[in-house]
């Protein structure tokens, strides 16, 4: 089974790999947040405090009662108790909810605090989220208590400034080489655009648009010695690579980031020995299966006898 995380995914413990990937997905989901009225059951299972059963119950409740109009409505979902609500509510978003804070990362337990800020400024919560001049008048030190510290207040202010913001960086599309769509389309020596998908201790993986990332070994990252691949590459960085080798059977692609001149020197055929080395080899004497008889001296008195 391929899960598309690199050409060496089958060389590691599969259970450990799955657990590691689940942790990463869970971290990303909880950092970005989930729109509860459109999220799939599978996605909801990664929300902190939920799981397969509660995710299924939310989908069933949503199908039976329609879209949820507030975070408080989550309390009506079967088997979703106070503890699960406390853990999950801050990661679930509801657009166009009655309370504008339901579309933000502000946790429901902080709603009274935000409401107090609005009351002190004689405005509504929505005004705090849309009018910077209102937020600038908030004196955070007034709201510090034994349960809420300054770091929490700063987080709330950041969320009020950009409610429901996506903390991920803007994704930049990469235009791959035209006509190169499968690994079989690759040939050694090709120069192709790509994007770095992962950086490891032994090199970096690059997507070149053939549904299989290629490996740039650490020795091929630059024309100089590289001790740490992170010194020269980072994830999502655009690069231009040279195809060094293609293994269709094992579906492995070896790439290089070295310059064309340096790369060509390394791929040159070294099988032919230099002329100077060949000249050092001792000459082999020719063997003759029918050696000629040694010449008989002309004036030898025994010559006649020897010829008999």
PATI-498273 format. One record per residue (C-alpha): residue number from 1; residue in one letter; x negated, y, z negated. Coordinates in steps of 0.05 Angstrom, whole numbers, plus 32768, in hexadecimal, padded with zeros to 4 digits. Layout:
N
NUM,A,X,Y,Z $
...
//
This chain:
308
1,X,8000,8000,8000 $
2,X,7FE4,8043,8014 $
3,X,7FF3,8081,7FEB $
4,X,7FC9,80AF,8017 $
5,X,7F95,80C8,7FE5 $
6,X,7F56,80B7,800B $
7,X,7F34,807E,802E $
8,X,7F18,8061,7FEE $
9,X,7F5A,805C,7FC8 $
10,X,7F57,800F,7FCA $
11,X,7F11,800E,7FAB $
12,X,7F29,8025,7F67 $
13,X,7F57,8007,7F33 $
14,X,7F9E,800F,7F4F $
15,X,7FC0,8016,7F0C $
16,X,7F8F,804B,7EF4 $
17,X,7F97,806F,7F36 $
18,X,7FE3,806F,7F30 $
19,X,7FE1,8089,7EE8 $
20,X,7FB0,80BF,7EFC $
21,X,7FDC,80D6,7F36 $
22,X,801A,80D5,7F0A $
23,X,7FF7,8103,7ED9 $
24,X,7FE4,8133,7F10 $
25,X,802A,8135,7F2D $
26,X,8049,813F,7EE8 $
27,X,8019,8178,7EDA $
28,X,8029,819A,7F1C $
29,X,8074,8191,7F14 $
30,X,8074,81AF,7ECF $
31,X,8047,81E9,7EE3 $
32,X,8071,81FC,7F1F $
33,X,80B6,81EB,7F04 $
34,X,80F1,81C7,7F24 $
35,X,8132,81E1,7F40 $
36,X,8162,81B3,7F1C $
37,X,819B,81B9,7F4E $
38,X,8172,81A2,7F89 $
39,X,813B,8176,7F6B $
40,X,813B,812C,7F7B $
41,X,8140,80F6,7F47 $
42,X,80F8,80E2,7F53 $
43,X,80DF,8129,7F49 $
44,X,8107,8132,7F09 $
45,X,80E5,80F5,7EEA $
46,X,80A4,811D,7EE7 $
47,X,80C2,8156,7EBE $
48,X,80A9,8156,7E76 $
49,X,80DD,8138,7E47 $
50,X,8103,8114,7E7E $
51,X,80F8,80CF,7E9C $
52,X,8118,80A0,7ECE $
53,X,8158,8097,7EA6 $
54,X,8164,80E0,7E95 $
55,X,8152,80F5,7EDC $
56,X,8187,80C4,7EF6 $
57,X,81BA,80DF,7EC4 $
58,X,81AD,8127,7EDB $
59,X,81B9,8114,7F23 $
60,X,81F9,80EE,7F11 $
61,X,8211,8129,7EE7 $
62,X,8201,8159,7F1F $
63,X,8227,812F,7F52 $
64,X,8264,8129,7F25 $
65,X,8268,8171,7F0B $
66,X,8245,8199,7F41 $
67,X,8208,81C6,7F39 $
68,X,81F4,81DA,7EF3 $
69,X,81FF,8224,7EE6 $
70,X,81D3,822A,7EA8 $
71,X,819D,8206,7E81 $
72,X,81CF,81FD,7E49 $
73,X,81F7,81D0,7E76 $
74,X,81BF,819D,7E71 $
75,X,81D6,818D,7E2B $
76,X,8213,816D,7E4A $
77,X,81EA,813A,7E71 $
78,X,81F2,80F5,7E51 $
79,X,81B9,80E0,7E24 $
80,X,8194,8122,7E2D $
81,X,818A,8133,7DE3 $
82,X,816D,8171,7DC0 $
83,X,8125,8158,7DC4 $
84,X,8128,814A,7E0E $
85,X,814A,818E,7E1A $
86,X,8114,81B1,7DF2 $
87,X,80DD,8190,7E1B $
88,X,80FC,8196,7E60 $
89,X,8125,81D6,7E61 $
90,X,80EB,8205,7E6D $
91,X,80D6,81DF,7EAC $
92,X,811B,81DD,7ECB $
93,X,8132,8218,7EF5 $
94,X,8179,822D,7F08 $
95,X,817E,8262,7F3E $
96,X,81B9,8293,7F3B $
97,X,81C9,827D,7EF5 $
98,X,81F4,82A7,7EC6 $
99,X,81B6,82B5,7E9D $
100,X,817D,82CE,7EC9 $
101,X,814A,82AF,7E99 $
102,X,8162,826A,7EB0 $
103,X,813C,8276,7EF1 $
104,X,80FC,8285,7ECC $
105,X,80C8,825F,7EA3 $
106,X,80DF,8280,7E63 $
107,X,80F6,8249,7E34 $
108,X,813E,824E,7E18 $
109,X,8122,8253,7DD2 $
110,X,8104,8297,7DE6 $
111,X,8145,82B2,7E03 $
112,X,8159,82D6,7DC3 $
113,X,8115,82F8,7DC1 $
114,X,811C,8312,7E08 $
115,X,8163,8328,7DFA $
116,X,8149,834F,7DBD $
117,X,8116,8372,7DE9 $
118,X,814E,8386,7E19 $
119,X,817A,839E,7DE0 $
120,X,8142,83C9,7DC4 $
121,X,813B,83EB,7E07 $
122,X,8187,83F0,7E11 $
123,X,8185,83C9,7E52 $
124,X,8196,8384,7E6B $
125,X,8168,8347,7E72 $
126,X,816D,834D,7EBD $
127,X,8152,8394,7EB8 $
128,X,8114,837A,7E95 $
129,X,8109,834A,7ECF $
130,X,8112,837C,7F06 $
131,X,80FA,83BF,7EEB $
132,X,80B0,83C6,7ED9 $
133,X,80BD,8409,7EB7 $
134,X,80EA,83E6,7E85 $
135,X,80B7,83AF,7E76 $
136,X,8080,83E3,7E6C $
137,X,80A5,83FF,7E30 $
138,X,80A4,83BD,7E0A $
139,X,8077,83BE,7DCD $
140,X,8062,8375,7DC5 $
141,X,8047,837D,7D7F $
142,X,808D,838A,7D66 $
143,X,80A2,8343,7D79 $
144,X,8069,831C,7D5B $
145,X,807F,82EE,7D23 $
146,X,806D,82AC,7D03 $
147,X,808B,8285,7D3D $
148,X,8077,82B1,7D78 $
149,X,8031,82CA,7D83 $
150,X,8013,82FB,7DB5 $
151,X,7FFF,82C5,7DE8 $
152,X,8047,82AE,7DEC $
153,X,805F,82F5,7DF4 $
154,X,802D,8301,7E2C $
155,X,8047,82C3,7E4F $
156,X,808E,82DC,7E49 $
157,X,807B,8320,7E65 $
158,X,8057,8300,7EA0 $
159,X,8094,82D6,7EAF $
160,X,80C3,8312,7EAA $
161,X,8097,8336,7EDD $
162,X,809B,82FD,7F0F $
163,X,80D5,82CF,7EFB $
164,X,80D4,828B,7F1C $
165,X,8092,829A,7F3F $
166,X,806D,8261,7F60 $
167,X,8028,825E,7F40 $
168,X,800B,8237,7F7A $
169,X,7FDF,825A,7FAC $
170,X,7FFB,8268,7FF0 $
171,X,7FF0,822C,801D $
172,X,7FCB,823B,805D $
173,X,7FD9,8211,809A $
174,X,7F9F,81F1,80BF $
175,X,7F9F,81EA,810B $
176,X,7F80,81A7,811B $
177,X,7F60,8196,815D $
178,X,7F91,818C,8195 $
179,X,7F97,8145,81AE $
180,X,7F77,8127,816F $
181,X,7FAF,8105,814A $
182,X,7F98,80BF,813A $
183,X,7F57,80A1,8120 $
184,X,7F4F,807E,8163 $
185,X,7F49,80C2,8185 $
186,X,7F08,80D1,8160 $
187,X,7EC4,80CB,817F $
188,X,7E80,80D5,815E $
189,X,7E65,811B,816D $
190,X,7EA9,813E,816E $
191,X,7EAD,8181,814B $
192,X,7EF0,8189,8129 $
193,X,7F13,81BB,80FB $
194,X,7F2B,81A1,80B8 $
195,X,7F3C,81B1,8070 $
196,X,7F1D,8196,8031 $
197,X,7F4E,816B,800A $
198,X,7F21,8153,7FD1 $
199,X,7EDB,815E,7FB6 $
200,X,7EB8,8126,7F91 $
201,X,7E73,8119,7F75 $
202,X,7E5E,80F3,7FB4 $
203,X,7E7A,8123,7FE8 $
204,X,7EBC,813F,8001 $
205,X,7EF9,8126,8026 $
206,X,7F11,814E,8062 $
207,X,7F54,814B,8086 $
208,X,7F49,8150,80D2 $
209,X,7F90,8140,80E6 $
210,X,7F8D,80F5,80F3 $
211,X,7FB4,80DD,80B5 $
212,X,7F73,80C5,8095 $
213,X,7F43,80F3,8071 $
214,X,7EFA,80EE,8085 $
215,X,7EC0,80ED,8054 $
216,X,7E87,811F,8056 $
217,X,7E51,80FD,802D $
218,X,7E29,812A,7FFF $
219,X,7DED,8121,802C $
220,X,7E15,813F,8066 $
221,X,7E31,817C,8043 $
222,X,7DFB,81AC,8059 $
223,X,7DB7,81B1,807B $
224,X,7D98,81B8,8036 $
225,X,7D99,818C,7FF7 $
226,X,7DDB,818F,7FD2 $
227,X,7DDD,8179,7F89 $
228,X,7E26,8187,7F7C $
229,X,7E5B,8187,7FB5 $
230,X,7E82,81BC,7F8F $
231,X,7E4A,81ED,7F9D $
232,X,7E5B,81EE,7FE7 $
233,X,7EA4,81D8,7FED $
234,X,7EE7,81E1,7FCB $
235,X,7F2B,81C2,7FD6 $
236,X,7F55,81E4,800D $
237,X,7F16,8201,802D $
238,X,7F17,8202,8079 $
239,X,7EDB,81E2,809A $
240,X,7EC1,81CA,80DD $
241,X,7EA5,8183,80DB $
242,X,7E80,8155,810A $
243,X,7E97,810D,8111 $
244,X,7E5D,80DF,8102 $
245,X,7E7C,8099,80FF $
246,X,7EC1,807B,8108 $
247,X,7ED4,8036,80EC $
248,X,7F17,8023,810B $
249,X,7F1B,7FE1,80E6 $
250,X,7F13,7FFF,80A0 $
251,X,7F2F,8042,80B5 $
252,X,7EF5,8069,809B $
253,X,7EDA,80AA,80B8 $
254,X,7E95,80C6,80AA $
255,X,7E8E,8111,80B4 $
256,X,7E57,8144,80AF $
257,X,7E53,818E,80A0 $
258,X,7E0B,8195,80B7 $
259,X,7DFC,81C2,80F2 $
260,X,7DFD,81A4,8137 $
261,X,7DB1,81A5,813F $
262,X,7DA4,8184,80FC $
263,X,7DDB,8151,8106 $
264,X,7DC2,813E,814B $
265,X,7D7C,8132,812F $
266,X,7D98,8100,80FD $
267,X,7DC3,80DB,812F $
268,X,7D8C,80D5,8162 $
269,X,7D76,808F,8174 $
270,X,7D37,807F,814D $
271,X,7D2E,803A,8168 $
272,X,7CF9,804F,819C $
273,X,7CB5,8052,817B $
274,X,7C85,808B,818A $
275,X,7C51,807E,81BF $
276,X,7C19,8087,818C $
277,X,7C35,804F,8162 $
278,X,7C3B,8020,819D $
279,X,7BF3,802D,81B0 $
280,X,7BDC,8015,816C $
281,X,7BF6,7FCF,8178 $
282,X,7BBF,7F9D,8189 $
283,X,7BC2,7F82,81CF $
284,X,7BD7,7F3B,81D5 $
285,X,7BAA,7F0D,81FE $
286,X,7BCA,7EE9,8237 $
287,X,7BCD,7E9E,8230 $
288,X,7BC0,7E75,826F $
289,X,7BD8,7E2D,8271 $
290,X,7BA6,7E1C,82A8 $
291,X,7B65,7E3B,8294 $
292,X,7B2F,7E3F,82CA $
293,X,7AF0,7E15,82BF $
294,X,7AB3,7E3A,82A8 $
295,X,7A85,7E4D,82E2 $
296,X,7A48,7E20,82EB $
297,X,7A05,7E44,82EF $
298,X,79EA,7E47,8336 $
299,X,79A3,7E2E,8329 $
300,X,79B4,7DFC,82F2 $
301,X,7991,7DBA,8301 $
302,X,79CC,7D95,82E2 $
303,X,79FF,7DB9,830E $
304,X,7A04,7D80,833F $
305,X,7A0F,7D4E,8308 $
306,X,7A43,7D79,82E7 $
307,X,7A6A,7D80,8328 $
308,X,7A71,7D34,832D $
//
